[in-house]
Amino acid sequence: MIRFLTLILLMLVCVPVQAQTSDADSQQQWPLLEERLAAVDASAGDSDAAALERLQARQALLALPEVRSRDRAFATAIVELRVSTAEYALKVAQLRQQSLALDRERDAILLEASRRDAELARKEAERLRLQALAREEEVLLNADAAAVADAATAGAALVAKDGELARLEEELAALANARSDDLVSLGGSRKGRYRLPGTAFLAGKATLQPEARQSLGQLGKRLKASGKAWSVEGFSDNLGSEESNVALSRQRAEAVMAVLRAAGVPAGKLSAKGWGSVKPLASNTGKSGRAQNRRVEIIQK
């Protein structure tokens, strides 16, 4: 809104006072201004988009015949500004509605993604990403230099989400193909270490599968009886930004720790940490390796 008001003020400052324009020339512009304003009203339809700006332009246009001849050139310039303001305000309102509609559509797709085929979800997300980029380009054409910089930053953020979408696709596919024992298996390479696979969680989230919660509850009883202290550590693959990887791995570690505490392990005997992708078990160059790296380990201190 601040940028919009600034643009209006700049337009007001830059409007030339056409003192030399004849009364006849001014009157010739009126039909063109009427035609532009009618196009704005037609585009707005029954909506109240840019209603105030359209009303101000209409009032200024209707008042032109009453203006004294010597003031008509300046009054015509004011009407030109009012009509331009209404056109720009309508465009902003339409873009805002398109953005809201896109957000609602994207949210609906994300909710449905867990029940749909992973490949279809990826393609739909890509379609929405391209639509968002197209709308950003449209906004960039009508923005000032500061708005251009902001839109470019937003575009970069969308591109950065590609890796996270790819990981979500892999996790969805892994869940679709996982056996029940893949969801609840706890194992490690040596004594005092338990490992929970990434399929124990909902794709892209820190929410445990019901079978995994049950298995962890049984493990919690054994950990409580041991009297030992345990470190719960989350790990991820290298897809997406490292910041989001660290956050998700920590959230998953905390979710596991919460189940162990509920099973009776004292809070003072547990700690949680998220490592992100810095300690892989296998290479992140293939889906199989990345699947192994998405895990939570429970390690005796």
Disulfide bonds with the S-S distance in Angstrom:
none
